[in-house]
Amino acid sequence: MKAIVIPKFGGPDVLQVGDVPAPEPSDQEVLVRVQAAGVNFADIMTAAGGYPGAPTPPLVAGREFSGVVERAPGEDASRADGNRVMGYLQWGAFAELVAARRNYFWPVPEHWSAQEAAAFPVNYFTAYLAYWKAGLAGKSLEYSGHASSAKPRVLIHAVAGGVGTAAVQIGKLLGIEMYGTSSSQEKLLRVKELGLHHGINYKERDYEEAIKEMTSGEGVDAVFEMLGGEHTAKSVRCLREFGRVIVYGSATGKPSAFDPRSLYAKGTSVHGLWLSVLSGNKRVMDAAWAHLSEWIAADQLRPIAGHVLAMNQAGEAFKLLLERKNFGKVVLTIP
């Protein structure tokens, strides 16, 4: 079968389309013929050799897919041959066929394209679980650090990206007042159409100072942080009393740096979120899917497949993310 292979660790230019053996699914897996695949920053880190636990090359890239079940063991009707599914792997998704584990894929809504479905699993589960970690995902919000009549406030970094646009859609449904950072006014205007309340162009304005001004010095209840380096400390300083920073990545390539003593005065906290591990917790994932699927059924969530490229353009897809030129999800068509 055709697949996008990482022959050696490196940048986007190392990616190659090549022939590899088709997977043989176990009794706990189904064979899926892939139609589209979502591109994530974790894929770039894997190719560069910086993703924890990644196998040594050569390996097939990719962790997110949509397609059609080609072979399913047993008599589980929800996984019957011909059903459309969207799913998640650690690697190996940028291929014509994948062997998907039972708890790691979900049905594709009838009105979604394959490209939209491939833009869902990583982004929407990450965004929803960030709200959950922040105590803001329930029907009755958990925060008690501010007046009950006030809307909870969340700062979303890279708000025009895949997780960012998902977080805006979900935050709108949860009744969150949302602040977001991006590199251009054009992107911020597009995200405001999805429900963002306050945009911050970080190339023109320091977001820490902007949050201080916009909230009259109070700060926000949560920050969704995937930059790393100094930005974890800056995000902590954006919090108000009992606020939480949810760290789910390090796009700068630098480890998060902050002094835990900075948390004392306001009782704030920093939490980690790693979907690669959390996706193995069936109880958590089932509860998240229950909420997400309810919104999907009501047509209140729709993935943003902002860029759709051919399989042989995987290197260009990686560069869109690295150069911060993407809006929403970058998706590859397979084959």
C-alpha positions as a Python dict, from the first residue, in 0.01 Angstrom:
ca = {
    (1, 'M'): (0, 0, 0),
    (2, 'K'): (102, 365, -39),
    (3, 'A'): (200, 558, 273),
    (4, 'I'): (388, 869, 382),
    (5, 'V'): (712, 743, 530),
    (6, 'I'): (963, 906, 763),
    (7, 'P'): (1287, 743, 637),
    (8, 'K'): (1502, 940, 882),
    (9, 'F'): (1442, 1210, 1141),
    (10, 'G'): (1435, 1562, 1005),
    (11, 'G'): (1218, 1844, 875),
    (12, 'P'): (923, 1837, 634),
    (13, 'D'): (1147, 1758, 338),
    (14, 'V'): (1234, 1411, 468),
    (15, 'L'): (877, 1285, 409),
    (16, 'Q'): (837, 1040, 121),
    (17, 'V'): (546, 859, -41),
    (18, 'G'): (645, 493, -60),
    (19, 'D'): (521, 135, -66),
    (20, 'V'): (490, -43, 269),
    (21, 'P'): (322, -368, 379),
    (22, 'A'): (-49, -343, 457),
    (23, 'P'): (-136, -387, 827),
    (24, 'E'): (-288, -710, 956),
    (25, 'P'): (-553, -621, 1216),
    (26, 'S'): (-582, -823, 1535),
    (27, 'D'): (-911, -946, 1683),
    (28, 'Q'): (-936, -612, 1865),
    (29, 'E'): (-886, -401, 1554),
    (30, 'V'): (-1066, -320, 1231),
    (31, 'L'): (-910, -257, 894),
    (32, 'V'): (-996, 88, 760),
    (33, 'R'): (-939, 218, 409),
    (34, 'V'): (-828, 576, 470),
    (35, 'Q'): (-979, 862, 271),
    (36, 'A'): (-830, 1162, 455),
    (37, 'A'): (-581, 1229, 732),
    (38, 'G'): (-543, 1521, 971),
    (39, 'V'): (-203, 1686, 1018),
    (40, 'N'): (-98, 1774, 1373),
    (41, 'F'): (201, 1944, 1529),
    (42, 'A'): (276, 1612, 1698),
    (43, 'D'): (338, 1467, 1351),
    (44, 'I'): (604, 1732, 1291),
    (45, 'M'): (765, 1651, 1625),
    (46, 'T'): (759, 1279, 1540),
    (47, 'A'): (932, 1341, 1206),
    (48, 'A'): (1192, 1557, 1381),
    (49, 'G'): (1263, 1289, 1641),
    (50, 'G'): (1124, 1494, 1927),
    (51, 'Y'): (805, 1307, 2011),
    (52, 'P'): (827, 1083, 2321),
    (53, 'G'): (806, 713, 2247),
    (54, 'A'): (825, 742, 1868),
    (55, 'P'): (985, 440, 1695),
    (56, 'T'): (1311, 477, 1512),
    (57, 'P'): (1279, 534, 1136),
    (58, 'P'): (1163, 418, 898),
    (59, 'L'): (803, 458, 1013),
    (60, 'V'): (471, 565, 865),
    (61, 'A'): (370, 917, 972),
    (62, 'G'): (34, 1041, 1096),
    (63, 'R'): (-206, 987, 1386),
    (64, 'E'): (-552, 1095, 1268),
    (65, 'F'): (-770, 955, 990),
    (66, 'S'): (-1114, 910, 840),
    (67, 'G'): (-1223, 634, 609),
    (68, 'V'): (-1438, 328, 551),
    (69, 'V'): (-1424, 1, 744),
    (70, 'E'): (-1298, -266, 506),
    (71, 'R'): (-1285, -560, 745),
    (72, 'A'): (-1420, -596, 1098),
    (73, 'P'): (-1396, -910, 1315),
    (74, 'G'): (-1700, -1047, 1496),
    (75, 'E'): (-2056, -925, 1459),
    (76, 'D'): (-2038, -572, 1600),
    (77, 'A'): (-2281, -381, 1377),
    (78, 'S'): (-2132, -43, 1466),
    (79, 'R'): (-1805, -159, 1312),
    (80, 'A'): (-1950, -338, 1012),
    (81, 'D'): (-1781, -336, 676),
    (82, 'G'): (-1860, -20, 480),
    (83, 'N'): (-1923, 206, 778),
    (84, 'R'): (-1755, 547, 777),
    (85, 'V'): (-1531, 610, 1078),
    (86, 'M'): (-1286, 869, 1208),
    (87, 'G'): (-1008, 771, 1442),
    (88, 'Y'): (-679, 815, 1619),
    (89, 'L'): (-346, 628, 1620),
    (90, 'Q'): (-3, 702, 1760),
    (91, 'W'): (151, 681, 1410),
    (92, 'G'): (74, 510, 1084),
    (93, 'A'): (-236, 707, 979),
    (94, 'F'): (-91, 859, 660),
    (95, 'A'): (-151, 540, 466),
    (96, 'E'): (-410, 377, 242),
    (97, 'L'): (-497, 124, 514),
    (98, 'V'): (-481, 138, 895),
    (99, 'A'): (-555, -115, 1169),
    (100, 'A'): (-764, 81, 1420),
    (101, 'R'): (-823, -30, 1778),
    (102, 'R'): (-1185, -60, 1888),
    (103, 'N'): (-1185, 226, 2140),
    (104, 'Y'): (-1000, 469, 1917),
    (105, 'F'): (-1248, 544, 1640),
    (106, 'W'): (-1599, 690, 1614),
    (107, 'P'): (-1879, 707, 1354),
    (108, 'V'): (-1865, 988, 1099),
    (109, 'P'): (-2179, 1206, 1091),
    (110, 'E'): (-2367, 1159, 765),
    (111, 'H'): (-2340, 1525, 663),
    (112, 'W'): (-1961, 1549, 714),
    (113, 'S'): (-1705, 1504, 438),
    (114, 'A'): (-1407, 1275, 483),
    (115, 'Q'): (-1187, 1585, 516),
    (116, 'E'): (-1403, 1729, 795),
    (117, 'A'): (-1405, 1395, 975),
    (118, 'A'): (-1025, 1375, 962),
    (119, 'A'): (-1016, 1718, 1129),
    (120, 'F'): (-1215, 1601, 1432),
    (121, 'P'): (-1055, 1345, 1669),
    (122, 'V'): (-735, 1514, 1790),
    (123, 'N'): (-861, 1871, 1789),
    (124, 'Y'): (-1205, 1828, 1939),
    (125, 'F'): (-1114, 1575, 2205),
    (126, 'T'): (-815, 1791, 2305),
    (127, 'A'): (-1028, 2107, 2320),
    (128, 'Y'): (-1310, 1941, 2513),
    (129, 'L'): (-1071, 1777, 2760),
    (130, 'A'): (-897, 2113, 2813),
    (131, 'Y'): (-1230, 2258, 2928),
    (132, 'W'): (-1281, 1947, 3141),
    (133, 'K'): (-938, 1987, 3303),
    (134, 'A'): (-1021, 2352, 3365),
    (135, 'G'): (-1344, 2253, 3542),
    (136, 'L'): (-1558, 2417, 3275),
    (137, 'A'): (-1704, 2127, 3078),
    (138, 'G'): (-2005, 2043, 3293),
    (139, 'K'): (-2355, 2182, 3260),
    (140, 'S'): (-2306, 2358, 3594),
    (141, 'L'): (-1968, 2527, 3591),
    (142, 'E'): (-1740, 2436, 3878),
    (143, 'Y'): (-1565, 2764, 3936),
    (144, 'S'): (-1635, 2951, 4259),
    (145, 'G'): (-1351, 3200, 4243),
    (146, 'H'): (-1564, 3472, 4089),
    (147, 'A'): (-1920, 3597, 4102),
    (148, 'S'): (-2168, 3329, 3994),
    (149, 'S'): (-2329, 3569, 3749),
    (150, 'A'): (-2003, 3628, 3562),
    (151, 'K'): (-1907, 3425, 3256),
    (152, 'P'): (-1592, 3215, 3297),
    (153, 'R'): (-1305, 3353, 3090),
    (154, 'V'): (-1060, 3146, 2885),
    (155, 'L'): (-752, 3254, 2691),
    (156, 'I'): (-686, 3027, 2391),
    (157, 'H'): (-341, 3042, 2236),
    (158, 'A'): (-315, 2980, 1858),
    (159, 'V'): (-689, 3035, 1841),
    (160, 'A'): (-701, 3012, 1461),
    (161, 'G'): (-546, 2664, 1453),
    (162, 'G'): (-713, 2324, 1471),
    (163, 'V'): (-746, 2298, 1848),
    (164, 'G'): (-813, 2671, 1874),
    (165, 'T'): (-1110, 2675, 1637),
    (166, 'A'): (-1247, 2362, 1807),
    (167, 'A'): (-1209, 2531, 2148),
    (168, 'V'): (-1399, 2836, 2024),
    (169, 'Q'): (-1689, 2628, 1896),
    (170, 'I'): (-1707, 2431, 2222),
    (171, 'G'): (-1658, 2740, 2439),
    (172, 'K'): (-1951, 2910, 2267),
    (173, 'L'): (-2174, 2616, 2362),
    (174, 'L'): (-2047, 2623, 2720),
    (175, 'G'): (-2110, 2996, 2760),
    (176, 'I'): (-1743, 3091, 2798),
    (177, 'E'): (-1606, 3442, 2739),
    (178, 'M'): (-1315, 3370, 2507),
    (179, 'Y'): (-991, 3556, 2441),
    (180, 'G'): (-760, 3429, 2167),
    (181, 'T'): (-412, 3494, 2030),
    (182, 'S'): (-310, 3474, 1665),
    (183, 'S'): (-52, 3617, 1428),
    (184, 'S'): (-286, 3819, 1206),
    (185, 'Q'): (-599, 4029, 1216),
    (186, 'E'): (-740, 3835, 922),
    (187, 'K'): (-728, 3511, 1119),
    (188, 'L'): (-878, 3673, 1427),
    (189, 'L'): (-1168, 3812, 1226),
    (190, 'R'): (-1241, 3465, 1087),
    (191, 'V'): (-1236, 3310, 1436),
    (192, 'K'): (-1468, 3583, 1564),
    (193, 'E'): (-1721, 3455, 1310),
    (194, 'L'): (-1707, 3123, 1502),
    (195, 'G'): (-1775, 3293, 1836),
    (196, 'L'): (-1447, 3438, 1968),
    (197, 'H'): (-1514, 3751, 2175),
    (198, 'H'): (-1169, 3913, 2206),
    (199, 'G'): (-882, 3874, 1962),
    (200, 'I'): (-516, 3955, 2038),
    (201, 'N'): (-260, 3986, 1758),
    (202, 'Y'): (55, 3879, 1942),
    (203, 'K'): (275, 4032, 1672),
    (204, 'E'): (135, 4375, 1756),
    (205, 'R'): (61, 4346, 2125),
    (206, 'D'): (190, 4153, 2426),
    (207, 'Y'): (-94, 3919, 2519),
    (208, 'E'): (-16, 3934, 2892),
    (209, 'E'): (-60, 4310, 2892),
    (210, 'A'): (-366, 4282, 2669),
    (211, 'I'): (-539, 4040, 2908),
    (212, 'K'): (-461, 4266, 3201),
    (213, 'E'): (-616, 4563, 3020),
    (214, 'M'): (-916, 4377, 2877),
    (215, 'T'): (-1014, 4226, 3212),
    (216, 'S'): (-944, 4539, 3421),
    (217, 'G'): (-657, 4359, 3593),
    (218, 'E'): (-860, 4054, 3697),
    (219, 'G'): (-730, 3795, 3451),
    (220, 'V'): (-892, 3479, 3312),
    (221, 'D'): (-1006, 3150, 3463),
    (222, 'A'): (-809, 2926, 3229),
    (223, 'V'): (-543, 2941, 2961),
    (224, 'F'): (-505, 2672, 2694),
    (225, 'E'): (-129, 2673, 2644),
    (226, 'M'): (64, 2481, 2377),
    (227, 'L'): (365, 2705, 2322),
    (228, 'G'): (605, 2610, 2601),
    (229, 'G'): (911, 2805, 2703),
    (230, 'E'): (838, 3140, 2866),
    (231, 'H'): (472, 3124, 2768),
    (232, 'T'): (373, 2896, 3054),
    (233, 'A'): (491, 3158, 3305),
    (234, 'K'): (325, 3438, 3104),
    (235, 'S'): (4, 3236, 3092),
    (236, 'V'): (12, 3186, 3470),
    (237, 'R'): (34, 3564, 3511),
    (238, 'C'): (-282, 3596, 3297),
    (239, 'L'): (-489, 3400, 3553),
    (240, 'R'): (-722, 3533, 3815),
    (241, 'E'): (-790, 3367, 4148),
    (242, 'F'): (-799, 2984, 4133),
    (243, 'G'): (-730, 2990, 3759),
    (244, 'R'): (-570, 2701, 3572),
    (245, 'V'): (-322, 2680, 3286),
    (246, 'I'): (-381, 2369, 3075),
    (247, 'V'): (-57, 2275, 2897),
    (248, 'Y'): (-101, 2043, 2601),
    (249, 'G'): (203, 2108, 2382),
    (250, 'S'): (528, 2295, 2325),
    (251, 'A'): (520, 2440, 1974),
    (252, 'T'): (827, 2654, 2045),
    (253, 'G'): (1027, 2336, 2101),
    (254, 'K'): (1120, 2457, 2447),
    (255, 'P'): (1010, 2298, 2777),
    (256, 'S'): (766, 2495, 2988),
    (257, 'A'): (943, 2721, 3235),
    (258, 'F'): (777, 2873, 3539),
    (259, 'D'): (840, 2919, 3912),
    (260, 'P'): (585, 2722, 4119),
    (261, 'R'): (601, 3000, 4379),
    (262, 'S'): (412, 3220, 4130),
    (263, 'L'): (105, 3004, 4195),
    (264, 'Y'): (76, 3072, 4567),
    (265, 'A'): (-82, 3416, 4588),
    (266, 'K'): (-391, 3345, 4375),
    (267, 'G'): (-414, 2970, 4437),
    (268, 'T'): (-358, 2904, 4066),
    (269, 'S'): (-237, 2579, 3911),
    (270, 'V'): (-80, 2428, 3599),
    (271, 'H'): (-217, 2103, 3452),
    (272, 'G'): (-84, 1874, 3182),
    (273, 'L'): (-299, 1726, 2904),
    (274, 'W'): (-156, 1460, 2672),
    (275, 'L'): (-416, 1302, 2445),
    (276, 'S'): (-177, 1024, 2347),
    (277, 'V'): (-205, 885, 2700),
    (278, 'L'): (-547, 1011, 2805),
    (279, 'S'): (-706, 852, 2497),
    (280, 'G'): (-642, 515, 2663),
    (281, 'N'): (-878, 604, 2949),
    (282, 'K'): (-1206, 464, 2819),
    (283, 'R'): (-1417, 621, 3094),
    (284, 'V'): (-1289, 971, 3020),
    (285, 'M'): (-1309, 933, 2642),
    (286, 'D'): (-1660, 787, 2652),
    (287, 'A'): (-1781, 1077, 2867),
    (288, 'A'): (-1618, 1328, 2631),
    (289, 'W'): (-1773, 1159, 2326),
    (290, 'A'): (-2115, 1162, 2492),
    (291, 'H'): (-2102, 1543, 2512),
    (292, 'L'): (-1939, 1594, 2173),
    (293, 'S'): (-2175, 1359, 1990),
    (294, 'E'): (-2477, 1535, 2142),
    (295, 'W'): (-2357, 1867, 2000),
    (296, 'I'): (-2275, 1703, 1666),
    (297, 'A'): (-2625, 1555, 1643),
    (298, 'A'): (-2766, 1904, 1696),
    (299, 'D'): (-2533, 2036, 1420),
    (300, 'Q'): (-2360, 2265, 1669),
    (301, 'L'): (-2006, 2145, 1594),
    (302, 'R'): (-1843, 2134, 1250),
    (303, 'P'): (-1468, 2082, 1200),
    (304, 'I'): (-1281, 2348, 1004),
    (305, 'A'): (-1077, 2178, 731),
    (306, 'G'): (-905, 2497, 627),
    (307, 'H'): (-644, 2344, 395),
    (308, 'V'): (-680, 2022, 194),
    (309, 'L'): (-369, 1892, 18),
    (310, 'A'): (-280, 1580, -177),
    (311, 'M'): (-90, 1294, -18),
    (312, 'N'): (231, 1385, -201),
    (313, 'Q'): (215, 1736, -50),
    (314, 'A'): (270, 1624, 309),
    (315, 'G'): (587, 1832, 335),
    (316, 'E'): (396, 2145, 233),
    (317, 'A'): (128, 2058, 489),
    (318, 'F'): (389, 2042, 764),
    (319, 'K'): (530, 2377, 653),
    (320, 'L'): (187, 2542, 679),
    (321, 'L'): (183, 2454, 1050),
    (322, 'L'): (547, 2545, 1111),
    (323, 'E'): (506, 2884, 944),
    (324, 'R'): (176, 2953, 1128),
    (325, 'K'): (-6, 3000, 798),
    (326, 'N'): (-291, 2760, 860),
    (327, 'F'): (-648, 2839, 956),
    (328, 'G'): (-823, 2547, 1119),
    (329, 'K'): (-705, 2200, 1026),
    (330, 'V'): (-460, 2095, 758),
    (331, 'V'): (-585, 1774, 595),
    (332, 'L'): (-432, 1531, 344),
    (333, 'T'): (-639, 1333, 97),
    (334, 'I'): (-543, 966, 82),
    (335, 'P'): (-427, 829, -155),
}
